[in-house]
Amino acid sequence: MCSAEAKRITEGLEQEMHKLDKTEREEDEFLKTSSAKLQDLIKKNDEEIQKCAHELLVLVDSVSKYKESMESTLLNIRRDVSETAEAISNVYKGSLAAELVNVRIAPAWMKSGSTQDEVKGILWDGD
């Protein structure tokens, strides 16, 4: 009987060892699969990061070029405004000079014997 009991215990242990070996193989396979999936995800993540970094650099470059373009445009606008202001100033100076000439002529009209009301009528037509 002892021999049968020992044989039964030995067979039970062998079955348990077989189950344990099978479980270890399954765990090893799961670990390998998980590791491969992790490496694949890391690779895809790195590729996505590189893609986003490239897009960011392109965007920064585009913004930089746009900024340069706007700076150039603003300089041109400032130059044009300055030139326009100078031209308006010159026109105004010329107009003012012409008005001053007319004011100097007015006393000569007064000397010709015209009354003050007649001079007003000439200078301010319609009043």
MMTF fields as JSON, N, C-alpha, C and O atoms, coordinates in Angstrom:
{
  "mmtfVersion": "1.0.0",
  "mmtfProducer": "UNKNOWN",
  "numBonds": 507,
  "numAtoms": 508,
  "numGroups": 127,
  "numChains": 1,
  "numModels": 1,
  "chainsPerModel": [1],
  "groupsPerChain": [127],
  "chainIdList": ["A"],
  "bondAtomList": [4, 2, 8, 6, 12, 10, 16, 14, 20, 18, 24, 22, 28, 26, 32, 30, 36, 34, 40, 38, 44, 42, 48, 46, 52, 50, 56, 54, 60, 58, 64, 62, 68, 66, 72, 70, 76, 74, 80, 78, 84, 82, 88, 86, 92, 90, 96, 94, 100, 98, 104, 102, 108, 106, 112, 110, 116, 114, 120, 118, 124, 122, 128, 126, 132, 130, 136, 134, 140, 138, 144, 142, 148, 146, 152, 150, 156, 154, 160, 158, 164, 162, 168, 166, 172, 170, 176, 174, 180, 178, 184, 182, 188, 186, 192, 190, 196, 194, 200, 198, 204, 202, 208, 206, 212, 210, 216, 214, 220, 218, 224, 222, 228, 226, 232, 230, 236, 234, 240, 238, 244, 242, 248, 246, 252, 250, 256, 254, 260, 258, 264, 262, 268, 266, 272, 270, 276, 274, 280, 278, 284, 282, 288, 286, 292, 290, 296, 294, 300, 298, 304, 302, 308, 306, 312, 310, 316, 314, 320, 318, 324, 322, 328, 326, 332, 330, 336, 334, 340, 338, 344, 342, 348, 346, 352, 350, 356, 354, 360, 358, 364, 362, 368, 366, 372, 370, 376, 374, 380, 378, 384, 382, 388, 386, 392, 390, 396, 394, 400, 398, 404, 402, 408, 406, 412, 410, 416, 414, 420, 418, 424, 422, 428, 426, 432, 430, 436, 434, 440, 438, 444, 442, 448, 446, 452, 450, 456, 454, 460, 458, 464, 462, 468, 466, 472, 470, 476, 474, 480, 478, 484, 482, 488, 486, 492, 490, 496, 494, 500, 498, 504, 502],
  "bondOrderList": [1, 1, 1, 1, 1, 1, 1, 1, 1, 1, 1, 1, 1, 1, 1, 1, 1, 1, 1, 1, 1, 1, 1, 1, 1, 1, 1, 1, 1, 1, 1, 1, 1, 1, 1, 1, 1, 1, 1, 1, 1, 1, 1, 1, 1, 1, 1, 1, 1, 1, 1, 1, 1, 1, 1, 1, 1, 1, 1, 1, 1, 1, 1, 1, 1, 1, 1, 1, 1, 1, 1, 1, 1, 1, 1, 1, 1, 1, 1, 1, 1, 1, 1, 1, 1, 1, 1, 1, 1, 1, 1, 1, 1, 1, 1, 1, 1, 1, 1, 1, 1, 1, 1, 1, 1, 1, 1, 1, 1, 1, 1, 1, 1, 1, 1, 1, 1, 1, 1, 1, 1, 1, 1, 1, 1, 1],
  "groupList": [{"groupName": "MET", "atomNameList": ["N", "CA", "C", "O"], "elementList": ["N", "C", "C", "O"], "formalChargeList": [0, 0, 0, 0], "bondAtomList": [1, 0, 2, 1, 3, 2], "bondOrderList": [1, 1, 2], "singleLetterCode": "M", "chemCompType": "L-PEPTIDE LINKING"}, {"groupName": "CYS", "atomNameList": ["N", "CA", "C", "O"], "elementList": ["N", "C", "C", "O"], "formalChargeList": [0, 0, 0, 0], "bondAtomList": [1, 0, 2, 1, 3, 2], "bondOrderList": [1, 1, 2], "singleLetterCode": "C", "chemCompType": "L-PEPTIDE LINKING"}, {"groupName": "SER", "atomNameList": ["N", "CA", "C", "O"], "elementList": ["N", "C", "C", "O"], "formalChargeList": [0, 0, 0, 0], "bondAtomList": [1, 0, 2, 1, 3, 2], "bondOrderList": [1, 1, 2], "singleLetterCode": "S", "chemCompType": "L-PEPTIDE LINKING"}, {"groupName": "ALA", "atomNameList": ["N", "CA", "C", "O"], "elementList": ["N", "C", "C", "O"], "formalChargeList": [0, 0, 0, 0], "bondAtomList": [1, 0, 2, 1, 3, 2], "bondOrderList": [1, 1, 2], "singleLetterCode": "A", "chemCompType": "L-PEPTIDE LINKING"}, {"groupName": "GLU", "atomNameList": ["N", "CA", "C", "O"], "elementList": ["N", "C", "C", "O"], "formalChargeList": [0, 0, 0, 0], "bondAtomList": [1, 0, 2, 1, 3, 2], "bondOrderList": [1, 1, 2], "singleLetterCode": "E", "chemCompType": "L-PEPTIDE LINKING"}, {"groupName": "LYS", "atomNameList": ["N", "CA", "C", "O"], "elementList": ["N", "C", "C", "O"], "formalChargeList": [0, 0, 0, 0], "bondAtomList": [1, 0, 2, 1, 3, 2], "bondOrderList": [1, 1, 2], "singleLetterCode": "K", "chemCompType": "L-PEPTIDE LINKING"}, {"groupName": "ARG", "atomNameList": ["N", "CA", "C", "O"], "elementList": ["N", "C", "C", "O"], "formalChargeList": [0, 0, 0, 0], "bondAtomList": [1, 0, 2, 1, 3, 2], "bondOrderList": [1, 1, 2], "singleLetterCode": "R", "chemCompType": "L-PEPTIDE LINKING"}, {"groupName": "ILE", "atomNameList": ["N", "CA", "C", "O"], "elementList": ["N", "C", "C", "O"], "formalChargeList": [0, 0, 0, 0], "bondAtomList": [1, 0, 2, 1, 3, 2], "bondOrderList": [1, 1, 2], "singleLetterCode": "I", "chemCompType": "L-PEPTIDE LINKING"}, {"groupName": "THR", "atomNameList": ["N", "CA", "C", "O"], "elementList": ["N", "C", "C", "O"], "formalChargeList": [0, 0, 0, 0], "bondAtomList": [1, 0, 2, 1, 3, 2], "bondOrderList": [1, 1, 2], "singleLetterCode": "T", "chemCompType": "L-PEPTIDE LINKING"}, {"groupName": "GLY", "atomNameList": ["N", "CA", "C", "O"], "elementList": ["N", "C", "C", "O"], "formalChargeList": [0, 0, 0, 0], "bondAtomList": [1, 0, 2, 1, 3, 2], "bondOrderList": [1, 1, 2], "singleLetterCode": "G", "chemCompType": "PEPTIDE LINKING"}, {"groupName": "LEU", "atomNameList": ["N", "CA", "C", "O"], "elementList": ["N", "C", "C", "O"], "formalChargeList": [0, 0, 0, 0], "bondAtomList": [1, 0, 2, 1, 3, 2], "bondOrderList": [1, 1, 2], "singleLetterCode": "L", "chemCompType": "L-PEPTIDE LINKING"}, {"groupName": "GLN", "atomNameList": ["N", "CA", "C", "O"], "elementList": ["N", "C", "C", "O"], "formalChargeList": [0, 0, 0, 0], "bondAtomList": [1, 0, 2, 1, 3, 2], "bondOrderList": [1, 1, 2], "singleLetterCode": "Q", "chemCompType": "L-PEPTIDE LINKING"}, {"groupName": "HIS", "atomNameList": ["N", "CA", "C", "O"], "elementList": ["N", "C", "C", "O"], "formalChargeList": [0, 0, 0, 0], "bondAtomList": [1, 0, 2, 1, 3, 2], "bondOrderList": [1, 1, 2], "singleLetterCode": "H", "chemCompType": "L-PEPTIDE LINKING"}, {"groupName": "ASP", "atomNameList": ["N", "CA", "C", "O"], "elementList": ["N", "C", "C", "O"], "formalChargeList": [0, 0, 0, 0], "bondAtomList": [1, 0, 2, 1, 3, 2], "bondOrderList": [1, 1, 2], "singleLetterCode": "D", "chemCompType": "L-PEPTIDE LINKING"}, {"groupName": "PHE", "atomNameList": ["N", "CA", "C", "O"], "elementList": ["N", "C", "C", "O"], "formalChargeList": [0, 0, 0, 0], "bondAtomList": [1, 0, 2, 1, 3, 2], "bondOrderList": [1, 1, 2], "singleLetterCode": "F", "chemCompType": "L-PEPTIDE LINKING"}, {"groupName": "ASN", "atomNameList": ["N", "CA", "C", "O"], "elementList": ["N", "C", "C", "O"], "formalChargeList": [0, 0, 0, 0], "bondAtomList": [1, 0, 2, 1, 3, 2], "bondOrderList": [1, 1, 2], "singleLetterCode": "N", "chemCompType": "L-PEPTIDE LINKING"}, {"groupName": "VAL", "atomNameList": ["N", "CA", "C", "O"], "elementList": ["N", "C", "C", "O"], "formalChargeList": [0, 0, 0, 0], "bondAtomList": [1, 0, 2, 1, 3, 2], "bondOrderList": [1, 1, 2], "singleLetterCode": "V", "chemCompType": "L-PEPTIDE LINKING"}, {"groupName": "TYR", "atomNameList": ["N", "CA", "C", "O"], "elementList": ["N", "C", "C", "O"], "formalChargeList": [0, 0, 0, 0], "bondAtomList": [1, 0, 2, 1, 3, 2], "bondOrderList": [1, 1, 2], "singleLetterCode": "Y", "chemCompType": "L-PEPTIDE LINKING"}, {"groupName": "PRO", "atomNameList": ["N", "CA", "C", "O"], "elementList": ["N", "C", "C", "O"], "formalChargeList": [0, 0, 0, 0], "bondAtomList": [1, 0, 2, 1, 3, 2], "bondOrderList": [1, 1, 2], "singleLetterCode": "P", "chemCompType": "L-PEPTIDE LINKING"}, {"groupName": "TRP", "atomNameList": ["N", "CA", "C", "O"], "elementList": ["N", "C", "C", "O"], "formalChargeList": [0, 0, 0, 0], "bondAtomList": [1, 0, 2, 1, 3, 2], "bondOrderList": [1, 1, 2], "singleLetterCode": "W", "chemCompType": "L-PEPTIDE LINKING"}],
  "groupTypeList": [0, 1, 2, 3, 4, 3, 5, 6, 7, 8, 4, 9, 10, 4, 11, 4, 0, 12, 5, 10, 13, 5, 8, 4, 6, 4, 4, 13, 4, 14, 10, 5, 8, 2, 2, 3, 5, 10, 11, 13, 10, 7, 5, 5, 15, 13, 4, 4, 7, 11, 5, 1, 3, 12, 4, 10, 10, 16, 10, 16, 13, 2, 16, 2, 5, 17, 5, 4, 2, 0, 4, 2, 8, 10, 10, 15, 7, 6, 6, 13, 16, 2, 4, 8, 3, 4, 3, 7, 2, 15, 16, 17, 5, 9, 2, 10, 3, 3, 4, 10, 16, 15, 16, 6, 7, 3, 18, 3, 19, 0, 5, 2, 9, 2, 8, 11, 13, 4, 16, 5, 9, 7, 10, 19, 13, 9, 13],
  "groupIdList": [1, 2, 3, 4, 5, 6, 7, 8, 9, 10, 11, 12, 13, 14, 15, 16, 17, 18, 19, 20, 21, 22, 23, 24, 25, 26, 27, 28, 29, 30, 31, 32, 33, 34, 35, 36, 37, 38, 39, 40, 41, 42, 43, 44, 45, 46, 47, 48, 49, 50, 51, 52, 53, 54, 55, 56, 57, 58, 59, 60, 61, 62, 63, 64, 65, 66, 67, 68, 69, 70, 71, 72, 73, 74, 75, 76, 77, 78, 79, 80, 81, 82, 83, 84, 85, 86, 87, 88, 89, 90, 91, 92, 93, 94, 95, 96, 97, 98, 99, 100, 101, 102, 103, 104, 105, 106, 107, 108, 109, 110, 111, 112, 113, 114, 115, 116, 117, 118, 119, 120, 121, 122, 123, 124, 125, 126, 127],
  "secStructList": [7, 2, 2, 2, 2, 2, 2, 2, 2, 2, 2, 2, 2, 2, 2, 2, 2, 2, 2, 2, 2, 2, 2, 2, 2, 2, 2, 2, 2, 2, 2, 2, 2, 2, 2, 2, 2, 2, 2, 2, 2, 2, 2, 2, 2, 2, 2, 2, 2, 2, 2, 2, 2, 2, 2, 2, 2, 2, 2, 2, 2, 2, 2, 2, 2, 2, 2, 2, 2, 2, 2, 2, 2, 2, 2, 2, 2, 2, 2, 2, 2, 2, 2, 2, 2, 2, 2, 2, 2, 2, 2, 2, 2, 2, 2, 2, 2, 2, 2, 2, 2, 2, 2, 2, 2, 2, 2, 2, 2, 2, 2, 6, 6, 7, 7, 2, 2, 2, 2, 2, 2, 2, 2, 1, 6, 6, 7],
  "xCoordList": [0.761, 0.0, 0.82, 0.444, 1.905, 2.778, 3.301, 3.437, 3.581, 4.096, 3.04, 3.367, 1.804, 0.717, 0.495, 0.251, 0.584, 0.404, 1.533, 1.296, 2.762, 3.914, 3.781, 4.104, 3.296, 3.106, 2.042, 2.213, 0.959, -0.115, 0.394, 0.083, 1.155, 1.702, 2.684, 2.696, 3.512, 4.476, 3.757, 4.145, 2.719, 1.95, 1.288, 1.244, 0.782, 0.169, 1.179, 0.887, 2.394, 3.461, 3.871, 4.089, 3.974, 4.333, 3.279, 3.611, 2.01, 0.938, 1.04, 0.887, 1.295, 1.423, 2.635, 2.572, 3.754, 4.945, 4.672, 5.126, 3.924, 3.55, 2.691, 2.906, 1.714, 0.87, 1.715, 1.514, 2.66, 3.535, 4.397, 4.544, 4.975, 5.774, 4.931, 5.374, 3.704, 2.808, 2.5, 2.505, 2.234, 1.943, 3.157, 3.009, 4.35, 5.571, 5.772, 6.143, 5.525, 5.65, 4.643, 4.979, 3.397, 2.371, 2.77, 2.576, 3.329, 3.782, 4.924, 4.952, 5.881, 6.992, 6.474, 6.92, 5.532, 4.958, 4.222, 4.352, 3.458, 2.74, 3.72, 3.5, 4.807, 5.828, 6.48, 6.673, 6.822, 7.424, 6.46, 6.852, 5.198, 4.191, 3.995, 3.939, 3.894, 3.709, 4.905, 4.751, 6.104, 7.32, 7.361, 7.722, 6.992, 6.969, 5.943, 6.213, 4.768, 3.742, 4.229, 4.014, 4.891, 5.425, 6.458, 6.427, 7.375, 8.386, 7.735, 8.166, 6.706, 5.985, 5.319, 5.374, 4.694, 4.052, 5.072, 4.826, 6.221, 7.287, 7.763, 7.957, 7.951, 8.399, 7.367, 7.722, 6.078, 5.026, 4.953, 4.761, 5.104, 5.077, 6.24, 6.057, 7.435, 8.599, 8.381, 8.722, 7.815, 7.533, 6.536, 6.694, 5.516, 4.512, 5.138, 4.828, 6.018, 6.715, 7.569, 7.572, 8.297, 9.125, 8.269, 8.637, 7.136, 6.227, 5.718, 5.715, 5.291, 4.786, 5.893, 5.653, 7.098, 8.228, 8.515, 8.777, 8.467, 8.686, 7.602, 7.904, 6.344, 5.244, 5.407, 5.127, 5.86, 6.081, 7.178, 7.035, 8.271, 9.356, 8.891, 9.253, 8.091, 7.55, 6.665, 6.725, 5.843, 4.958, 5.76, 5.454, 6.779, 7.621, 8.31, 8.392, 8.802, 9.442, 8.45, 8.784, 7.246, 6.204, 5.858, 5.714, 5.725, 5.411, 6.556, 6.322, 7.776, 8.941, 8.96, 9.212, 8.692, 8.645, 7.505, 7.667, 6.355, 5.216, 5.564, 5.218, 6.251, 6.658, 7.591, 7.425, 8.563, 9.474, 8.702, 8.972, 7.75, 6.933, 6.142, 6.068, 5.552, 4.764, 5.651, 5.249, 6.86, 7.785, 8.13, 8.165, 8.381, 8.68, 7.484, 7.635, 6.293, 5.078, 4.876, 4.542, 5.078, 4.91, 5.934, 5.608, 7.161, 8.168, 7.752, 7.899, 7.232, 6.762, 5.596, 5.534, 4.67, 3.524, 4.005, 3.55, 4.924, 5.462, 6.139, 5.962, 6.914, 7.586, 6.559, 6.687, 5.53, 4.489, 3.739, 3.447, 3.423, 2.722, 3.603, 3.126, 4.888, 5.816, 5.909, 5.885, 6.015, 6.076, 4.779, 4.809, 3.648, 2.359, 2.249, 1.79, 2.664, 2.619, 3.51, 3.145, 4.678, 5.587, 4.978, 5.077, 4.348, 3.713, 2.568, 2.42, 1.761, 0.655, 1.207, 0.671, 2.273, 2.906, 3.407, 3.233, 4.024, 4.525, 3.381, 3.485, 2.29, 1.126, 0.563, 0.22, 0.469, -0.06, 0.845, 0.358, 2.172, 3.111, 2.949, 2.975, 2.78, 2.574, 1.268, 1.213, 0.222, -1.078, -0.993, -1.558, -0.299, -0.133, 0.654, 0.334, 1.678, 2.471, 1.593, 1.699, 0.731, -0.167, -1.139, -1.439, -1.634, -2.539, -1.83, -2.4, -0.564, 0.199, 0.419, 0.412, 0.614, 0.768, -0.525, -0.48, -1.674, -2.966, -3.186, -3.751, -2.757, -2.92, -2.06, -2.48, -0.886, -0.007, -0.581, -0.349, -1.319, -1.916, -3.094, -3.334, -3.814, -5.012, -4.755, -5.557, -3.68, -3.474, -3.312, -3.685, -2.773, -2.635, -4.008, -4.193, -4.972, -6.328, -6.947, -7.678, -6.616, -7.174, -6.621, -7.314, -5.377, -4.756, -5.366, -5.27, -5.984, -6.526, -7.828, -8.431, -8.267, -9.464, -10.693, -11.779, -10.561, -11.707, -12.053, -11.177, -13.321, -13.749, -13.531, -13.312, -13.596, -13.383, -14.443, -14.126, -15.681, -16.741, -16.498, -16.809, -15.954, -15.663, -14.541, -14.586, -13.539, -12.435, -12.96, -12.578, -13.839, -14.433, -15.185, -15.131, -15.877, -16.619, -15.699, -16.059, -14.533, -13.579, -12.944, -12.851, -12.503, -11.811, -12.75, -12.39, -13.954, -14.91, -16.142, -17.195, -16.005, -17.087, -18.297, -18.188, -19.437, -20.661, -21.059, -22.192, -20.187, -20.568, -21.288, -21.684],
  "yCoordList": [-1.181, 0.0, 1.273, 2.282, 1.204, 2.364, 2.661, 3.816, 1.625, 1.798, 2.431, 3.302, 2.028, 2.608, 4.064, 4.92, 4.326, 5.71, 6.585, 7.719, 6.068, 6.815, 7.063, 8.143, 6.041, 6.185, 7.244, 8.065, 7.237, 8.205, 9.618, 10.56, 9.768, 11.086, 11.54, 12.713, 10.614, 10.941, 11.38, 12.368, 10.663, 11.04, 12.407, 13.215, 12.661, 13.966, 15.095, 16.163, 14.825, 15.826, 16.051, 17.188, 14.965, 15.098, 15.917, 16.759, 15.662, 16.434, 17.916, 18.796, 18.175, 19.56, 20.23, 21.399, 19.475, 20.023, 20.298, 21.301, 19.395, 19.589, 20.856, 21.661, 21.021, 22.223, 23.476, 24.503, 23.374, 24.503, 24.855, 26.032, 23.848, 24.087, 24.761, 25.703, 24.257, 24.829, 26.294, 27.157, 26.558, 27.931, 28.827, 29.969, 28.33, 29.11, 29.424, 30.543, 28.43, 28.666, 29.736, 30.634, 29.624, 30.613, 32.007, 33.0, 32.065, 33.35, 33.909, 35.103, 33.039, 33.486, 34.013, 35.054, 33.284, 33.712, 35.05, 35.947, 35.164, 36.413, 37.563, 38.662, 37.308, 38.325, 38.749, 39.941, 37.774, 38.088, 38.898, 39.888, 38.47, 39.176, 40.601, 41.558, 40.72, 42.046, 42.939, 44.126, 42.364, 43.124, 43.586, 44.728, 42.698, 43.058, 44.166, 45.111, 44.042, 45.082, 46.415, 47.47, 46.35, 47.565, 48.219, 49.431, 47.415, 47.952, 48.571, 49.624, 47.922, 48.448, 49.78, 50.728, 49.845, 51.094, 52.203, 53.359, 51.844, 52.834, 53.362, 54.567, 52.454, 52.861, 53.782, 54.821, 53.394, 54.23, 55.583, 56.612, 55.579, 56.819, 57.724, 58.927, 57.147, 57.921, 58.496, 59.65, 57.695, 58.18, 59.332, 60.318, 59.211, 60.274, 61.544, 62.654, 61.364, 62.518, 63.198, 64.425, 62.408, 62.977, 63.722, 64.805, 63.142, 63.777, 65.11, 66.122, 65.103, 66.329, 67.377, 68.565, 66.936, 67.86, 68.49, 69.689, 67.69, 68.21, 69.231, 70.305, 68.894, 69.817, 71.114, 72.197, 71.001, 72.185, 73.059, 74.28, 72.44, 73.207, 73.897, 75.046, 73.202, 73.805, 74.991, 76.035, 74.831, 75.912, 77.105, 78.248, 76.848, 77.929, 78.648, 79.876, 77.899, 78.496, 79.356, 80.457, 78.858, 79.596, 80.889, 81.942, 80.805, 82.002, 83.003, 84.207, 82.517, 83.389, 84.109, 85.312, 83.371, 83.988, 84.996, 86.059, 84.672, 85.594, 86.862, 87.968, 86.69, 87.842, 88.742, 89.962, 88.148, 88.927, 89.661, 90.828, 88.978, 89.588, 90.767, 91.82, 90.591, 91.665, 92.838, 93.992, 92.556, 93.632, 94.435, 95.665, 93.754, 94.429, 95.253, 96.395, 94.658, 95.371, 96.609, 97.676, 96.475, 97.623, 98.712, 99.898, 98.32, 99.317, 100.062, 101.281, 99.33, 99.971, 100.907, 102.007, 100.476, 101.328, 102.584, 103.686, 102.423, 103.597, 104.557, 105.771, 104.006, 104.851, 105.593, 106.795, 104.862, 105.485, 106.562, 107.625, 106.297, 107.294, 108.519, 109.652, 108.291, 109.407, 110.241, 111.471, 109.563, 110.281, 111.047, 112.177, 110.431, 111.097, 112.309, 113.368, 112.165, 113.286, 114.422, 115.594, 114.064, 115.088, 115.789, 117.009, 115.017, 115.614, 116.532, 117.624, 116.098, 116.941, 118.202, 119.292, 118.055, 119.209, 120.189, 121.4, 119.666, 120.536, 121.241, 122.421, 120.518, 121.132, 122.223, 123.307, 121.937, 122.914, 124.134, 125.264, 123.919, 125.04, 125.89, 127.119, 125.216, 125.949, 126.723, 127.858, 126.13, 126.786, 127.961, 129.022, 127.782, 128.846, 129.997, 131.161, 129.68, 130.725, 131.509, 132.733, 130.816, 131.5, 132.394, 133.494, 131.961, 132.785, 134.017, 135.108, 133.841, 134.989, 136.004, 137.207, 135.555, 136.464, 137.244, 138.453, 136.584, 137.257, 138.286, 139.348, 138.0, 138.945, 140.167, 141.279, 140.002, 141.14, 141.991, 143.199, 141.361, 142.105, 142.939, 144.028, 142.46, 143.146, 144.591, 145.452, 144.911, 146.329, 147.189, 148.362, 146.64, 147.413, 147.741, 148.815, 146.849, 147.129, 148.264, 149.114, 148.23, 149.269, 150.629, 151.641, 150.659, 151.92, 152.464, 153.661, 151.614, 152.062, 152.831, 153.256, 153.014, 153.796, 152.966, 153.521, 151.649, 150.802, 150.935, 151.104, 150.857, 150.908, 149.546, 148.547, 149.524, 148.274, 147.257, 146.073, 147.666, 146.735, 146.158, 144.99, 146.939, 146.429, 145.386, 144.375, 145.646, 144.698, 143.391, 142.312, 143.478, 142.271, 141.499, 140.269, 142.193, 141.53, 140.808, 139.752, 141.347, 140.705, 139.488, 138.413, 139.671, 138.598, 137.472, 136.297, 137.837, 136.837, 136.857, 137.352, 136.324, 136.315, 135.596, 134.444, 136.254, 135.634, 136.081, 135.814, 136.758, 137.226, 138.534, 139.079],
  "zCoordList": [0.0, 0.0, 0.0, -0.598, 0.659, 0.673, -0.713, -1.117, -1.41, -2.756, -3.647, -4.453, -3.528, -4.324, -3.934, -4.784, -2.635, -2.159, -2.682, -3.098, -2.666, -3.162, -4.654, -5.148, -5.376, -6.828, -7.106, -8.007, -6.354, -6.558, -6.244, -6.973, -5.194, -4.833, -5.904, -6.277, -6.404, -7.452, -8.711, -9.335, -9.091, -10.286, -10.09, -11.018, -8.901, -8.6, -8.72, -9.257, -8.197, -8.295, -9.752, -10.17, -10.521, -11.941, -12.689, -13.524, -12.379, -13.03, -12.647, -13.494, -11.382, -10.92, -11.572, -11.951, -11.704, -12.355, -13.832, -14.381, -14.467, -15.871, -16.014, -16.92, -15.105, -15.127, -14.899, -15.547, -13.969, -13.664, -14.87, -15.197, -15.541, -16.754, -17.834, -18.491, -18.004, -19.007, -18.671, -19.55, -17.402, -16.966, -17.184, -17.621, -16.887, -17.103, -18.581, -18.934, -19.454, -20.907, -21.354, -22.126, -20.854, -21.207, -20.717, -21.417, -19.507, -18.974, -19.807, -20.103, -20.192, -21.039, -22.379, -22.862, -22.968, -24.249, -24.088, -24.921, -23.012, -22.741, -22.553, -23.062, -21.819, -21.589, -22.904, -23.144, -23.761, -25.061, -25.924, -26.541, -25.963, -26.759, -26.237, -27.01, -24.924, -24.317, -24.584, -24.872, -24.487, -24.75, -26.206, -26.488, -27.126, -28.547, -28.802, -29.544, -28.183, -28.339, -27.775, -28.37, -26.615, -26.004, -26.915, -27.123, -27.458, -28.365, -29.602, -30.071, -30.124, -31.28, -30.938, -31.722, -29.771, -29.347, -29.126, -29.47, -28.55, -28.352, -29.699, -29.866, -30.663, -31.998, -32.65, -33.208, -32.577, -33.167, -32.468, -33.116, -31.158, -30.395, -30.798, -30.985, -30.931, -31.37, -32.768, -33.026, -33.668, -35.022, -34.982, -35.701, -34.148, -34.024, -33.444, -33.877, -32.465, -31.884, -32.945, -33.046, -33.742, -34.808, -35.826, -36.282, -36.176, -37.135, -36.577, -37.278, -35.323, -34.694, -34.572, -34.785, -34.23, -34.129, -35.486, -35.573, -36.538, -37.89, -38.246, -38.766, -37.963, -38.246, -37.456, -37.969, -36.211, -35.387, -35.982, -36.045, -36.419, -37.033, -38.312, -38.566, -39.116, -40.341, -39.981, -40.63, -38.946, -38.515, -38.005, -38.345, -37.195, -36.677, -37.832, -37.837, -38.802, -39.973, -40.747, -41.182, -40.915, -41.629, -40.898, -41.52, -39.578, -38.784, -38.884, -38.988, -38.854, -38.965, -40.313, -40.375, -41.386, -42.715, -42.808, -43.407, -42.22, -42.233, -41.455, -41.868, -40.325, -39.52, -40.331, -40.34, -41.007, -41.847, -42.937, -43.222, -43.539, -44.584, -44.031, -44.664, -42.851, -42.241, -41.851, -41.998, -41.352, -41.013, -42.26, -42.218, -43.356, -44.616, -45.085, -45.519, -44.991, -45.394, -44.535, -45.051, -43.225, -42.329, -42.625, -42.585, -42.919, -43.287, -44.551, -44.634, -45.534, -46.762, -46.481, -47.031, -45.626, -45.284, -44.568, -44.873, -43.616, -42.901, -43.873, -43.781, -44.804, -45.786, -46.636, -46.869, -47.099, -47.917, -47.146, -47.693, -45.88, -45.058, -44.864, -44.941, -44.613, -44.437, -45.714, -45.663, -46.858, -48.131, -48.393, -48.88, -48.069, -48.259, -47.344, -47.773, -46.088, -45.149, -45.631, -45.541, -46.143, -46.656, -47.87, -48.0, -48.759, -49.938, -49.526, -50.075, -48.566, -48.086, -47.444, -47.642, -46.678, -46.046, -47.102, -46.965, -48.147, -49.218, -49.938, -50.273, -50.175, -50.821, -49.922, -50.394, -48.626, -47.681, -47.629, -47.607, -47.609, -47.593, -48.848, -48.787, -49.991, -51.238, -51.214, -51.686, -50.675, -50.565, -49.605, -49.871, -48.499, -47.521, -48.126, -47.89, -48.902, -49.556, -50.528, -50.609, -51.263, -52.195, -51.438, -51.902, -50.3, -49.503, -48.983, -48.956, -48.562, -48.075, -49.189, -48.928, -50.409, -51.548, -51.737, -51.962, -51.653, -51.794, -50.693, -50.955, -49.478, -48.37, -48.617, -48.296, -49.17, -49.46, -50.594, -50.653, -51.478, -52.595, -52.106, -52.628, -51.137, -50.646, -50.249, -50.611, -49.523, -49.203, -50.455, -50.44, -51.525, -52.762, -53.322, -53.893, -53.176, -53.66, -52.848, -53.356, -51.569, -50.717, -51.101, -50.987, -51.556, -51.948, -53.225, -53.496, -54.004, -55.279, -55.112, -56.097, -53.853, -53.631, -53.362, -53.195, -53.313, -53.021, -51.547, -50.699, -51.263, -49.867, -49.229, -49.915, -47.909, -47.188, -47.571, -47.69, -47.766, -48.15, -49.538, -49.772, -50.462, -51.8, -51.746, -52.448, -50.905, -50.757, -50.17, -50.623, -49.159, -48.597, -49.661, -49.688, -50.529, -51.596, -52.555, -53.076, -52.798, -53.7, -53.02, -53.614, -51.749, -51.047, -50.631, -50.697, -50.201, -49.726, -50.589, -50.187, -51.758, -52.736, -52.158, -51.738, -52.131, -51.666, -50.28, -49.88, -49.503, -48.157, -48.229, -47.198]
}
